[in-house]
Amino acid sequence: MWSVHGDGYRIEPGQVVAPHERLAWVPTIGIGMQHVVAMFGATFLVPLITGFPPSTTLLFSGLGTMIFLLVTGNRVPSYLGSSFAFLAPIAAAQGQHGPAGALGGVVMAGVALFLVGAIVQAVGHGWVGRLMPPMVTGAIVALIGLNLAPAAWNNVKQAPVTAFATLVAIVLATVLFRGLLGRLSILLGVLVGYAVAAARGEVDYAAIGEAAWVGAPELMLPQFHWSVVGLFLPVVLVLVAENIGHVKSVAQMTGSSADALDHMIGRTLMSDGLATTLAGSGGGSGTTTYAENIGVMAATKVYSTAAYWVAGLTAVGLAFLPKFGAAIQTVPVGVLGGAATVLYGMIGVLGFRIWVEHRVDFGNPINLTTGAVALVVGIANYTWTVGALSFEGIALGTAAALVLYHGMHAVNRLTGAVASEGHLEMGGPTNAQPEIADPSWDDPRDR
């Protein structure tokens, strides 16, 4: 299935190992294991925060990765790990309908993502960029992260010393280490925080001793409630944006143009939708393509999908070690609070990064109003109940971003009010090439 690159052991300067190539199996297995390490720090935090079994999450993470590789025909290297975008809706759904109700929401999101992928595969992805330009997508990503801020504080309050130690360790690891260790700063911080918690007597090891060495992961069936639809559908928009960004990043890094893999976007969305649906059907969290593993590829210059098969199989294998899962579940709440402080903030800042990278112009009052309203609605967790349906901050903030952006542009095309105000000339534009009427997901350097 893969041709061997060169002699199988060396990569000449300026060359990369393409998705359809591989190194010899020994280094390929080693790189695959490295992908597991890279994804692990983020993936295992999701079940810890949501209360889902870590072993089950690892199982569906590995299975989802293999589904992704099969559906994309081994042409798009990617690892499907737990998506942080699901954290807020899962927490809200659990409060209403328990874990099974939250899993039902995950399944709904997976099915919706698959349908979006099927449409993209049939008609192309241009309409996605028009519906969700960087202004809108950045706002949605930011409000999902910042909506979780109170949850982080609730954990920190229960063990402030441990939380602070974890937070400091993450910060220091980020600037003290280079390469892979630097990218694993959250995992390293959690390990330091765990040691501090153990020294303070905050760790309960009983579950580890009771767990078997080998056994099947714990599975759970979902329950479906229409009231959670508004919580989970906005996540689909985030997953679409993440997938498109991943495909374009891989295309550029392998030496092709950013558009070289655009014909695969429909398949990547469908495969992520299938993986998320499967995970929700058995007790795991929703999945997404992982930026952490893009970092590993950039560092090693190995984009072989063979390495991702190794990573997927390894994750599945770890899922059948109950002691491993039990050890993860002993991580105390203070450690989670410290890690979540960084993690939730990073999700929010990633939204701002989308604005910066695509030169969104906030001198334009349409962009400014869209971002302002959407963020406040999401952060304050506005709630609207209509019969059995309940829409909270993420859903309402997402709706606000979409309706305000497209609605204000529609009205302005009739009135021309924004352009006539000359707002861009007052004090100068906010950037050299503002993005206003025709926002795009094209690489800003190409515009």
C-alpha positions as MATLAB code, in Angstrom:
seq = 'MWSVHGDGYRIEPGQVVAPHERLAWVPTIGIGMQHVVAMFGATFLVPLITGFPPSTTLLFSGLGTMIFLLVTGNRVPSYLGSSFAFLAPIAAAQGQHGPAGALGGVVMAGVALFLVGAIVQAVGHGWVGRLMPPMVTGAIVALIGLNLAPAAWNNVKQAPVTAFATLVAIVLATVLFRGLLGRLSILLGVLVGYAVAAARGEVDYAAIGEAAWVGAPELMLPQFHWSVVGLFLPVVLVLVAENIGHVKSVAQMTGSSADALDHMIGRTLMSDGLATTLAGSGGGSGTTTYAENIGVMAATKVYSTAAYWVAGLTAVGLAFLPKFGAAIQTVPVGVLGGAATVLYGMIGVLGFRIWVEHRVDFGNPINLTTGAVALVVGIANYTWTVGALSFEGIALGTAAALVLYHGMHAVNRLTGAVASEGHLEMGGPTNAQPEIADPSWDDPRDR';
ca = [
       0.000    0.000    0.000;
       2.961    2.338    0.558;
       6.180    2.638   -1.425;
       9.371    2.808    0.632;
      10.973    6.234    0.683;
      14.647    6.062   -0.293;
      16.495    3.456    1.721;
      13.739    3.464    4.342;
      15.840    5.148    7.017;
      17.058    8.508    5.732;
      15.240   11.621    4.537;
      17.409   13.828    2.357;
      17.383   17.608    2.996;
      14.436   19.264    1.301;
      12.509   16.010    0.956;
       9.457   14.690    2.797;
       7.921   11.251    3.180;
       4.625   11.631    1.323;
       1.312   10.134    2.515;
       1.602    7.267    0.008;
       5.175    6.487    1.143;
       6.655    5.050    4.317;
       9.992    4.487    5.960;
      11.102    1.013    7.022;
       8.696   -0.517    9.531;
      10.938    0.011   12.573;
      11.137    3.833   12.223;
       7.514    3.913   11.024;
       6.389    2.204   14.237;
       8.517    4.617   16.255;
       6.947    7.646   14.558;
       3.493    6.148   15.029;
       4.164    5.801   18.762;
       5.296    9.425   18.786;
       1.944   10.429   17.320;
       0.232    8.652   20.235;
       2.333   10.611   22.711;
       1.581   13.874   20.904;
      -2.194   13.368   20.939;
      -2.362   11.860   24.408;
      -1.915   15.019   26.462;
      -5.000   16.611   24.895;
      -7.135   13.547   24.243;
      -7.085   12.167   27.793;
      -8.074   15.531   29.298;
     -11.480   15.380   27.612;
     -12.705   12.218   29.416;
     -11.246   13.482   32.680;
     -13.168   16.741   32.409;
     -16.392   15.200   31.108;
     -16.323   12.115   33.355;
     -16.354    9.658   30.441;
     -14.121    6.567   30.802;
     -10.617    7.361   29.427;
     -10.167    3.852   28.008;
     -13.390    4.185   26.028;
     -12.282    7.537   24.647;
      -8.937    6.059   23.586;
     -10.702    3.140   21.917;
     -12.894    5.352   19.738;
     -10.028    7.736   19.088;
      -8.018    4.888   17.581;
     -10.988    3.420   15.710;
     -11.928    6.877   14.426;
      -8.424    7.406   13.085;
      -8.587    4.147   11.161;
     -12.029    5.055    9.775;
     -10.581    8.376    8.631;
      -7.701    6.668    6.839;
     -10.030    4.187    5.140;
     -12.549    6.775    3.931;
      -9.830    9.106    2.641;
      -8.022    6.240    0.908;
      -4.805    6.799    2.900;
      -4.321   10.156    1.160;
      -4.754   12.550    4.122;
      -2.534   11.891    7.168;
      -4.393   12.722   10.356;
      -5.103   11.538   13.879;
      -8.646   11.928   15.204;
      -8.468   12.843   18.872;
     -11.078   14.124   21.317;
     -12.399   17.535   20.334;
     -12.384   20.281   22.969;
     -15.321   21.879   21.155;
     -17.544   19.200   22.727;
     -16.595   20.051   26.327;
     -19.152   22.797   26.920;
     -22.149   21.107   25.266;
     -21.365   17.797   26.984;
     -21.222   19.523   30.377;
     -24.516   21.306   29.746;
     -26.227   18.174   28.407;
     -25.041   16.101   31.354;
     -26.658   18.600   33.689;
     -29.974   18.124   31.895;
     -30.021   14.445   30.899;
     -26.933   12.751   32.364;
     -24.031   11.126   30.445;
     -26.295    9.125   28.124;
     -28.104   12.286   27.068;
     -24.771   13.961   26.332;
     -23.753   10.987   24.176;
     -26.969   11.434   22.214;
     -25.882   14.972   21.438;
     -22.489   13.712   20.270;
     -24.211   11.291   17.893;
     -26.418   14.095   16.531;
     -23.344   16.225   15.864;
     -21.609   13.302   14.144;
     -24.550   12.632   11.853;
     -24.845   16.330   10.997;
     -21.114   16.521   10.200;
     -21.382   13.455    7.957;
     -24.270   15.047    6.051;
     -22.296   18.267    5.603;
     -19.412   16.204    4.243;
     -21.713   14.385    1.821;
     -22.998   17.715    0.500;
     -19.447   19.068    0.173;
     -18.397   15.933   -1.679;
     -21.307   16.406   -4.100;
     -21.214   20.163   -4.755;
     -17.812   21.386   -3.484;
     -16.771   23.279   -0.363;
     -17.024   26.869   -1.594;
     -20.417   27.379    0.084;
     -18.923   26.467    3.460;
     -16.439   29.326    3.252;
     -19.204   31.745    2.281;
     -21.456   30.630    5.130;
     -18.664   30.642    7.718;
     -16.025   33.215    6.773;
     -13.107   33.706    9.190;
     -14.983   36.494   11.006;
     -17.792   34.104   11.945;
     -15.663   31.018   12.563;
     -13.234   32.918   14.778;
     -16.112   34.185   16.905;
     -17.600   30.693   17.280;
     -14.291   29.084   18.272;
     -13.536   31.889   20.741;
     -16.914   31.820   22.467;
     -16.825   28.022   22.853;
     -13.547   28.242   24.753;
     -14.454   31.249   26.866;
     -17.877   29.815   27.713;
     -15.988   27.193   29.749;
     -14.111   29.669   31.965;
     -16.450   29.258   34.991;
     -15.935   25.469   34.877;
     -12.178   25.936   35.168;
     -12.589   28.257   38.150;
     -14.886   25.790   39.924;
     -12.130   23.157   39.758;
      -9.402   25.569   40.833;
     -11.363   26.620   43.949;
     -11.401   23.043   45.236;
      -7.585   22.693   45.310;
      -5.936   26.052   44.568;
      -2.371   25.046   45.511;
      -2.354   22.022   43.211;
      -4.049   23.993   40.449;
      -1.456   26.768   40.692;
       1.423   24.273   40.621;
      -0.053   22.627   37.525;
      -0.515   25.967   35.799;
       3.043   27.108   36.553;
       4.457   23.768   35.351;
       2.606   24.083   32.035;
       3.851   27.637   31.539;
       7.469   26.724   32.333;
       7.420   23.579   30.173;
       6.288   25.689   27.228;
       9.357   27.922   27.360;
      11.971   25.531   28.796;
      11.723   22.700   26.267;
      12.032   22.569   22.507;
      10.541   20.212   19.941;
       8.151   17.486   21.033;
       8.567   18.140   24.762;
       7.552   21.745   24.270;
       4.407   20.658   22.430;
       3.604   18.297   25.318;
       3.628   21.096   27.895;
       0.074   20.331   29.096;
       0.903   16.659   29.620;
       4.111   17.557   31.486;
       2.236   20.096   33.594;
      -0.381   17.501   34.508;
       2.360   15.075   35.582;
       3.939   17.734   37.813;
       0.534   18.679   39.217;
      -0.219   15.017   39.870;
       3.030   14.699   41.853;
       2.127   17.768   43.912;
      -1.367   16.406   44.531;
       0.061   13.037   45.589;
       2.406   14.759   48.059;
      -0.574   16.648   49.490;
      -2.637   13.464   49.875;
      -5.170   14.385   47.201;
      -4.830   11.213   45.096;
      -6.909    8.082   45.705;
      -5.132    4.997   44.312;
      -7.810    2.465   45.265;
      -9.265    2.240   41.747;
      -5.885    1.294   40.258;
      -5.484   -1.677   42.599;
      -9.016   -2.891   41.870;
      -8.686   -2.646   38.074;
      -7.670   -5.680   36.001;
      -4.585   -5.704   33.803;
      -6.505   -6.660   30.676;
     -10.184   -6.070   29.909;
     -12.637   -4.467   27.530;
     -13.412   -0.732   27.829;
     -16.662    0.319   29.448;
     -19.354    1.083   26.861;
     -22.532    3.133   27.199;
     -25.515    3.600   24.885;
     -26.744    7.118   24.075;
     -30.162    8.583   24.807;
     -31.669   11.179   22.508;
     -33.345   14.408   23.612;
     -34.286   17.217   21.251;
     -33.478   19.749   23.953;
     -29.731   19.232   23.422;
     -29.775   19.907   19.678;
     -29.015   23.590   20.185;
     -26.011   22.704   22.328;
     -24.273   20.422   19.843;
     -25.028   21.696   16.338;
     -22.734   24.755   16.692;
     -19.861   22.332   17.290;
     -20.369   21.030   13.748;
     -19.366   24.434   12.381;
     -16.147   24.336   14.394;
     -15.326   20.800   13.218;
     -15.877   21.849    9.595;
     -13.457   24.747   10.008;
     -10.873   22.530   11.735;
     -11.071   19.928    8.976;
     -10.653   22.472    6.189;
      -7.682   24.029    7.979;
      -6.097   20.609    8.507;
      -6.439   19.578    4.854;
      -4.940   22.835    3.618;
      -2.077   22.664    6.142;
      -1.135   19.134    5.094;
      -1.301   20.088    1.408;
       1.094   22.975    1.958;
       3.530   21.047    4.143;
       3.895   18.219    1.635;
       5.144   20.657   -0.964;
       1.915   21.079   -2.926;
      -0.327   24.125   -3.111;
      -2.830   24.738   -0.327;
      -5.594   23.667   -2.711;
      -4.026   20.348   -3.739;
      -6.187   18.279   -1.378;
      -9.398   20.299   -1.583;
     -11.076   17.437   -3.439;
     -10.670   15.389   -0.232;
     -12.489   17.822    2.087;
     -15.847   16.095    1.640;
     -14.309   12.764    2.563;
     -12.501   14.152    5.615;
     -15.754   15.652    6.902;
     -17.688   12.439    6.299;
     -15.026   10.324    8.007;
     -14.882   12.638   11.036;
     -18.677   12.513   11.165;
     -18.625    8.708   11.115;
     -15.950    8.598   13.815;
     -17.890   11.015   16.035;
     -21.136    9.079   15.522;
     -19.416    5.810   16.442;
     -17.817    7.363   19.527;
     -21.099    8.796   20.768;
     -22.823    5.459   20.180;
     -20.475    3.669   22.556;
     -19.473    6.123   25.262;
     -16.674    8.200   23.743;
     -16.363   11.903   22.988;
     -16.589   13.518   19.562;
     -13.443   13.585   17.455;
     -11.558   16.049   15.301;
      -8.331   16.235   13.306;
      -5.459   17.028   15.665;
      -3.102   19.982   15.310;
      -0.689   18.325   17.757;
       0.015   15.633   15.180;
       0.532   18.196   12.434;
       3.345   19.484   14.633;
       4.912   16.024   14.744;
       4.734   15.782   10.947;
       6.297   19.207   10.547;
       9.159   18.203   12.845;
       9.839   14.764   11.327;
       8.949   15.529    7.661;
       7.102   12.194    7.684;
       3.530   12.463    6.384;
       3.088    8.729    5.835;
      -0.388    7.425    6.635;
       1.300    4.158    7.637;
       2.467    5.882   10.842;
      -1.127    6.831   11.605;
      -2.259    3.233   11.261;
       0.346    2.401   13.905;
      -0.965    5.237   16.102;
      -4.583    4.117   15.734;
      -3.773    0.490   16.545;
      -1.685    1.575   19.546;
      -4.533    3.661   20.971;
      -6.929    0.734   20.594;
      -4.433   -1.528   22.363;
      -4.077    0.878   25.307;
      -7.862    0.951   25.638;
      -7.817   -2.731   26.687;
      -5.571   -2.056   29.703;
      -8.001   -1.178   32.540;
      -5.220   -0.290   34.988;
      -4.045    2.338   32.518;
      -7.524    3.857   32.348;
      -7.927    3.703   36.130;
      -4.620    5.523   36.609;
      -5.810    8.330   34.365;
      -9.029    8.662   36.338;
      -7.102    9.261   39.572;
      -6.006   12.691   38.355;
      -7.437   15.027   41.025;
      -9.668   18.010   40.458;
      -6.970   20.574   41.259;
      -4.793   19.298   38.420;
      -7.753   19.484   36.063;
      -8.433   23.051   37.165;
      -4.889   24.187   36.429;
      -4.812   22.465   33.049;
      -8.285   23.703   32.125;
      -7.280   27.298   32.845;
      -4.737   27.073   30.042;
      -6.735   24.766   27.809;
     -10.001   26.697   27.761;
      -8.153   29.953   27.261;
      -6.231   28.450   24.352;
      -9.488   27.462   22.650;
     -10.686   31.038   22.959;
      -7.421   32.487   21.676;
      -7.481   30.118   18.693;
     -10.581   31.978   17.595;
      -8.706   35.272   17.811;
      -5.863   33.660   15.857;
      -8.262   32.953   12.986;
      -9.110   36.651   12.908;
      -5.453   37.655   12.885;
      -4.287   35.153   10.272;
      -7.074   36.138    7.881;
      -6.723   39.858    8.531;
     -10.268   40.466    9.706;
     -10.804   44.232    9.822;
     -12.383   45.420   13.064;
     -12.490   48.956   11.756;
     -15.573   47.681    9.941;
     -18.521   48.024   12.357;
     -20.182   44.944   10.862;
     -17.251   42.766   11.958;
     -16.952   44.598   15.263;
     -20.640   44.189   16.123;
     -20.691   40.541   15.069;
     -17.748   39.648   17.329;
     -18.888   41.806   20.241;
     -22.416   40.415   20.493;
     -21.455   36.780   19.838;
     -18.723   36.781   22.494;
     -20.848   38.329   25.236;
     -23.744   35.956   24.517;
     -21.368   32.979   24.685;
     -19.304   34.042   27.690;
     -22.324   35.095   29.782;
     -24.098   31.876   28.703;
     -27.364   33.503   27.628;
     -30.193   30.958   27.748;
     -33.447   30.741   25.779;
     -36.003   27.988   26.385;
     -38.742   27.216   23.866;
     -40.917   24.316   24.972;
     -38.671   21.261   25.322;
     -35.785   22.957   23.521;
     -33.155   24.851   25.476;
     -30.596   27.045   23.717;
     -27.608   28.196   25.762;
     -24.645   30.489   25.226;
     -22.790   28.489   22.587;
     -25.845   27.927   20.393;
     -27.144   31.486   20.799;
     -23.694   33.000   20.299;
     -23.212   30.956   17.140;
     -26.615   32.024   15.835;
     -25.806   35.639   16.672;
     -22.534   35.487   14.739;
     -24.184   33.996   11.640;
     -27.303   36.175   11.662;
     -25.545   39.450   12.452;
     -22.723   38.990    9.954;
     -24.857   37.956    7.006;
     -27.872   40.052    8.000;
     -25.893   43.280    8.430;
     -24.086   42.701    5.138;
     -27.426   42.139    3.377;
     -28.887   45.367    4.744;
     -25.689   47.284    4.022;
     -25.764   46.191    0.388;
     -29.091   48.023    0.132;
     -28.143   51.124    2.140;
     -24.379   51.436    1.671;
     -24.325   52.993    5.130;
     -21.085   51.449    6.364;
     -19.050   52.344    3.292;
     -20.384   55.914    3.272;
     -19.285   56.535    6.848;
     -15.611   56.372    5.884;
     -14.872   54.478    9.069;
     -11.738   52.911    7.606;
     -10.129   56.286    7.015;
     -10.627   57.525   10.574;
      -7.243   56.890   12.129;
      -6.270   54.549    9.309;
      -7.181   50.922    8.623;
      -6.512   48.269   11.227;
      -4.416   46.316    8.741;
      -2.894   46.670    5.322;
      -5.387   44.471    3.519;
      -8.661   44.471    5.471;
     -11.084   41.633    4.877;
     -14.625   43.010    4.756;
     -17.055   42.148    1.986;
     -15.335   39.053    0.635;
     -13.818   37.080    3.518;
     -12.005   33.963    2.421;
     -10.259   30.872    3.766;
      -7.502   31.271    1.178;
      -3.995   31.631    2.546;
      -3.602   35.350    3.454;
      -0.114   35.311    1.905;
      -1.680   34.542   -1.471;
      -3.964   37.558   -1.393;
];
